[in-house]
């Protein structure tokens, strides 16, 4: 049974089980989520009491009830397989209890990349439905950095490849001089303050130069390298020499370890858009394709348009409509 096994005034299942003659063998387990679990025997019949919130109940079922059922059915292997993976995003937690965190596992360059899912609340259903793995942490763990090795329990097959569409993207579009770059500059710190790791892509239809003449990476490219890379303390870069322009989908597919991609330009790509308008400026470009998440203008007309200074409201809109935060 589920719910009513914790410490609230209306959590009466444990007392009811005892009154019915169930001999309780344990109550509460040092794990999170799923701590308020009761177990006992009604004669020869085992009885479990699980937490009431979906996330806690699912973890308790996976770690305690499912192995018990498999044992009674005669299976040799009781738990789902545990494998090594590498974190695609940092994790922070309070030490003290063994943690089980919903995640999405995928094959990436010969190893398993592990993306923690955003909604870890025990009342959240979205992460449960999207997860194919649980990250297992020891009680003393206080956090992990991106790239750290972790143990995961597989709930299903890892994705065959990390899909570009797994990283949501939003494009900032508008007339030249409307303030697109300035808006992105204001938006990025607000998203970072909220814990989002963000990538930014700039579309320059006129071309650009990134290698200085005579640098090692430029000499590699001049010698025939299709991709020239350079890495130093705190930063790395790969420079692709392409015969044809790369699509936005191709560029997104090269990015790893972020929660969101903010793009300047690419107005005709079918991704969500933030349209920037400025009083007195107009454009002869075609209207942007894809859904409009927000209109940002310095001449608000009392509608749902946002001011360029209200980056908090814009970040709220992105979380609601692009990141779909639970």
Secondary structure per residue as TSV (DSSP state, phi and psi in degrees):
chain	resnum	aa	ss	phi	psi
A	1	X	-	360.0	156.4
A	2	X	B	-125.6	144.0
A	3	X	S	83.8	155.5
A	4	X	S	79.2	18.4
A	5	X	-	-113.6	7.1
A	6	X	S	-92.1	-146.4
A	7	X	S	-112.0	8.9
A	8	X	S	-72.3	166.4
A	9	X	T	-62.0	-28.6
A	10	X	T	-101.1	5.9
A	11	X	-	-84.7	90.2
A	12	X	-	-109.9	0.0
A	13	X	H	-61.6	-42.1
A	14	X	H	-60.6	-44.7
A	15	X	H	-65.9	-38.2
A	16	X	H	-64.5	-42.7
A	17	X	H	-59.4	-42.6
A	18	X	H	-64.4	-41.0
A	19	X	H	-64.8	-29.0
A	20	X	T	-82.0	2.6
A	21	X	T	92.4	9.8
A	22	X	-	-77.4	122.5
A	23	X	E	-83.4	106.8
A	24	X	E	-71.5	128.9
A	25	X	E	-96.8	-30.8
A	26	X	E	-158.0	157.6
A	27	X	E	-147.5	127.1
A	28	X	-	79.3	132.7
A	29	X	-	-128.9	138.0
A	30	X	S	-75.0	69.1
A	31	X	E	-139.4	157.5
A	32	X	E	-143.3	124.3
A	33	X	S	-79.4	175.5
A	34	X	-	103.8	11.6
A	35	X	-	-60.9	-47.6
A	36	X	-	-77.7	76.2
A	37	X	-	-113.1	134.5
A	38	X	E	-113.1	142.7
A	39	X	E	-145.0	137.7
A	40	X	E	-159.7	-175.5
A	41	X	E	-120.8	129.8
A	42	X	E	-101.5	85.8
A	43	X	T	69.6	-117.5
A	44	X	T	-98.2	6.7
A	45	X	E	-104.9	122.2
A	46	X	E	-72.6	146.6
A	47	X	E	-133.4	124.3
A	48	X	E	-109.3	140.8
A	49	X	E	-117.1	120.3
A	50	X	B	-106.0	159.5
A	51	X	-	-60.6	163.5
A	52	X	S	-89.5	-27.6
A	53	X	S	-76.6	145.4
A	54	X	H	-58.4	-44.9
A	55	X	H	-63.7	-44.2
A	56	X	H	-66.5	-40.8
A	57	X	H	-64.5	-40.1
A	58	X	H	-66.7	-42.6
A	59	X	H	-65.6	-44.2
A	60	X	H	-62.0	-38.7
A	61	X	I	-64.3	-46.3
A	62	X	I	-61.7	-41.9
A	63	X	I	-89.9	-22.5
A	64	X	I	-121.8	-50.7
A	65	X	I	-75.5	-47.4
A	66	X	H	-58.9	-46.5
A	67	X	H	-60.4	-36.7
A	68	X	H	-64.8	-42.2
A	69	X	H	-62.7	-42.4
A	70	X	H	-65.6	-36.4
A	71	X	H	-62.5	-44.9
A	72	X	H	-67.0	-24.8
A	73	X	T	-87.5	-3.8
A	74	X	T	91.9	10.9
A	75	X	-	-73.5	147.9
A	76	X	S	-82.4	-42.7
A	77	X	-	-95.2	116.4
A	78	X	-	-91.5	-37.2
A	79	X	S	-102.4	158.7
A	80	X	-	-66.2	156.8
A	81	X	-	-64.5	141.6
A	82	X	E	-110.9	126.7
A	83	X	E	-131.5	169.8
A	84	X	E	-91.5	143.3
A	85	X	E	-143.4	178.8
A	86	X	E	-129.7	131.2
A	87	X	E	-67.7	134.7
A	88	X	S	-94.2	-2.1
A	89	X	S	-156.1	152.8
A	90	X	-	-70.4	158.6
A	91	X	E	-132.0	137.5
A	92	X	E	-125.8	141.1
A	93	X	-	-157.3	163.5
A	94	X	-	-89.7	131.3
A	95	X	S	-72.1	165.8
A	96	X	S	130.3	-29.8
A	97	X	S	-138.5	151.6
A	98	X	E	-64.1	131.5
A	99	X	E	-108.9	147.6
A	100	X	E	-128.1	114.9
A	101	X	E	-120.1	132.5
A	102	X	E	-67.6	138.8
A	103	X	E	-151.1	165.3
A	104	X	E	-116.7	121.7
A	105	X	E	-104.3	140.3
A	106	X	E	-147.8	151.8
A	107	X	E	-74.6	134.5
A	108	X	E	-148.5	102.9
A	109	X	T	62.4	37.8
A	110	X	T	91.1	-3.9
A	111	X	E	-132.6	175.0
A	112	X	E	-97.7	119.4
A	113	X	E	-88.3	136.8
A	114	X	E	-119.9	114.9
A	115	X	E	-105.0	107.7
A	116	X	E	-61.1	137.6
A	117	X	-	-82.8	149.4
A	118	X	S	-69.1	-42.9
A	119	X	-	-89.3	97.3
A	120	X	-	-101.1	4.8
A	121	X	-	-61.8	142.5
A	122	X	T	-67.4	-15.5
A	123	X	T	-92.2	-0.7
A	124	X	-	-87.8	126.4
A	125	X	S	-92.3	-26.5
A	126	X	H	-60.0	-47.9
A	127	X	H	-65.1	-37.3
A	128	X	H	-59.8	-43.6
A	129	X	H	-72.6	-27.7
A	130	X	H	-90.0	-18.1
A	131	X	-	-74.1	141.7
A	132	X	S	-122.2	13.4
A	133	X	E	-159.8	158.7
A	134	X	E	-118.8	128.3
A	135	X	E	-79.4	129.5
A	136	X	E	-105.8	124.1
A	137	X	E	-122.7	149.1
A	138	X	-	-75.7	157.6
A	139	X	T	-58.3	-31.2
A	140	X	T	-83.5	-5.8
A	141	X	-	-68.8	133.0
A	142	X	-	-112.8	-4.8
A	143	X	E	158.1	166.4
A	144	X	E	-138.2	151.8
A	145	X	-	-95.6	158.8
A	146	X	T	-58.8	131.5
A	147	X	T	96.6	-10.7
A	148	X	-	-69.8	146.4
A	149	X	E	-74.1	143.5
A	150	X	E	-140.9	160.0
A	151	X	E	-96.0	135.8
A	152	X	E	-129.0	147.0
A	153	X	E	-101.6	120.5
A	154	X	E	-79.0	125.1
A	155	X	S	-95.8	-14.7
A	156	X	S	-162.9	-176.2
A	157	X	-	-70.9	136.7
A	158	X	-	-61.6	150.4
A	159	X	B	-58.8	142.1
A	160	X	S	-64.4	-26.6
A	161	X	S	-158.3	153.0
A	162	X	-	-74.7	120.8
A	163	X	-	-84.1	140.1
A	164	X	G	-59.6	-36.6
A	165	X	G	-68.8	-8.2
A	166	X	G	-67.1	-22.1
A	167	X	S	-100.3	114.7
A	168	X	E	-67.5	150.3
A	169	X	E	-135.5	150.5
A	170	X	E	-138.7	139.9
A	171	X	E	-110.1	136.7
A	172	X	E	-100.2	117.9
A	173	X	E	-128.2	163.9
A	174	X	E	156.9	176.7
A	175	X	S	-65.9	156.7
A	176	X	T	-62.1	130.2
A	177	X	T	88.1	3.6
A	178	X	S	-75.9	-16.1
A	179	X	S	105.7	28.1
A	180	X	H	-64.4	-49.0
A	181	X	H	-64.8	-41.9
A	182	X	H	-61.6	-40.9
A	183	X	H	-63.3	-42.8
A	184	X	H	-63.3	-40.3
A	185	X	H	-59.7	-36.4
A	186	X	H	-77.5	-33.4
A	187	X	H	-74.4	-39.3
A	188	X	H	-58.6	-45.5
A	189	X	H	-62.6	-35.0
A	190	X	H	-67.0	-42.0
A	191	X	H	-66.0	-39.2
A	192	X	H	-64.4	-39.4
A	193	X	H	-61.1	-30.4
A	194	X	T	-85.7	3.5
A	195	X	T	94.2	8.9
A	196	X	-	-92.2	133.4
A	197	X	-	-93.3	121.5
A	198	X	E	-122.1	137.9
A	199	X	E	-104.1	151.4
A	200	X	E	-128.1	136.0
A	201	X	E	-124.8	131.9
A	202	X	E	-109.7	129.8
A	203	X	-	-99.0	117.9
A	204	X	-	-117.4	105.4
A	205	X	T	-72.5	-14.2
A	206	X	T	-93.6	-1.8
A	207	X	-	87.7	168.2
A	208	X	-	-158.1	164.5
A	209	X	-	-121.4	132.9
A	210	X	-	-119.7	-28.1
A	211	X	S	-92.0	129.9
A	212	X	-	-78.4	144.1
A	213	X	T	-58.4	127.8
A	214	X	T	92.6	-8.0
A	215	X	-	-71.2	159.1
A	216	X	H	-60.2	-43.8
A	217	X	H	-64.2	-36.2
A	218	X	H	-68.1	-36.7
A	219	X	H	-68.1	-37.2
A	220	X	H	-60.4	-46.3
A	221	X	H	-64.6	-40.3
A	222	X	H	-64.7	-29.4
A	223	X	T	-79.7	-7.0
A	224	X	T	120.6	4.1
A	225	X	-	-70.7	128.7
A	226	X	S	-73.2	-30.3
A	227	X	E	-131.3	125.7
A	228	X	E	-116.2	130.1
A	229	X	E	-119.1	151.8
A	230	X	E	-143.7	139.8
A	231	X	E	-140.4	139.9
A	232	X	E	-147.7	-174.4
A	233	X	T	-58.1	115.3
A	234	X	T	82.2	-0.7
A	235	X	E	-157.2	150.8
A	236	X	E	-142.4	155.0
A	237	X	E	-147.0	143.1
A	238	X	E	-121.0	130.1
A	239	X	E	-113.6	116.8
A	240	X	E	-96.7	133.1
A	241	X	-	-101.7	105.8
A	242	X	-	-109.0	138.9
A	243	X	S	-73.8	-31.0
A	244	X	S	-126.7	153.8
A	245	X	-	-60.8	141.6
A	246	X	-	-80.8	142.2
A	247	X	-	-75.3	163.1
A	248	X	H	-62.1	-38.0
A	249	X	H	-59.5	-41.1
A	250	X	H	-62.4	-44.3
A	251	X	H	-63.6	-44.1
A	252	X	H	-60.7	-36.4
A	253	X	H	-65.4	-16.7
A	254	X	T	-86.7	-11.5
A	255	X	-	-94.4	137.9
A	256	X	-	-130.6	152.6
A	257	X	S	72.3	26.4
A	258	X	-	-124.9	163.0
A	259	X	S	-93.2	-24.9
A	260	X	E	-154.0	146.0
A	261	X	E	-116.9	121.5
A	262	X	E	-101.7	123.8
A	263	X	E	-112.7	137.9
A	264	X	E	-103.9	114.7
A	265	X	-	104.1	-155.1
A	266	X	-	55.2	50.8
A	267	X	T	-65.6	-22.0
A	268	X	T	-98.1	2.4
A	269	X	S	-75.8	142.9
A	270	X	S	-81.5	51.7
A	271	X	S	-115.0	162.3
A	272	X	E	-56.5	146.6
A	273	X	E	-122.9	146.0
A	274	X	E	-111.8	114.7
A	275	X	E	-95.9	123.8
A	276	X	E	-102.2	124.7
A	277	X	E	-120.8	144.6
A	278	X	-	-131.9	135.0
A	279	X	T	-56.8	126.8
A	280	X	T	92.4	-8.6
A	281	X	-	-104.8	140.1
A	282	X	-	-137.7	167.1
A	283	X	-	-142.3	151.3
A	284	X	-	-99.3	9.9
A	285	X	S	-72.3	157.5
A	286	X	-	-65.7	150.1
A	287	X	-	-56.2	146.1
A	288	X	-	-63.1	144.1
A	289	X	-	-86.8	161.4
A	290	X	S	86.3	168.3
A	291	X	-	-68.7	144.0
A	292	X	E	-92.6	113.2
A	293	X	E	-76.0	-40.2
A	294	X	E	-159.2	150.4
A	295	X	E	-110.3	125.6
A	296	X	E	-113.6	123.5
A	297	X	E	-146.1	151.1
A	298	X	S	-87.4	4.2
A	299	X	S	-129.1	65.8
A	300	X	-	-60.5	139.4
A	301	X	-	-111.5	20.7
A	302	X	S	85.4	-0.3
A	303	X	S	-88.4	-154.5
A	304	X	S	-83.9	5.9
A	305	X	-	-64.7	150.1
A	306	X	B	-108.5	154.3
A	307	X	-	-81.5	147.7
A	308	X	T	-59.0	-23.0
A	309	X	T	-83.5	-13.7
A	310	X	-	-93.6	65.6
A	311	X	H	-71.7	-25.0
A	312	X	H	-64.4	-43.5
A	313	X	H	-66.6	-35.8
A	314	X	H	-66.9	-40.8
A	315	X	H	-63.8	-38.6
A	316	X	H	-57.7	-45.1
A	317	X	H	-63.3	-39.7
A	318	X	H	-66.3	-42.4
A	319	X	H	-63.0	-39.4
A	320	X	H	-73.8	-40.4
A	321	X	H	-107.7	-19.6
A	322	X	T	-110.4	-53.8
A	323	X	S	-79.1	-21.1
A	324	X	-	49.7	55.4
A	325	X	-	-64.6	132.2
A	326	X	-	-76.5	360.0
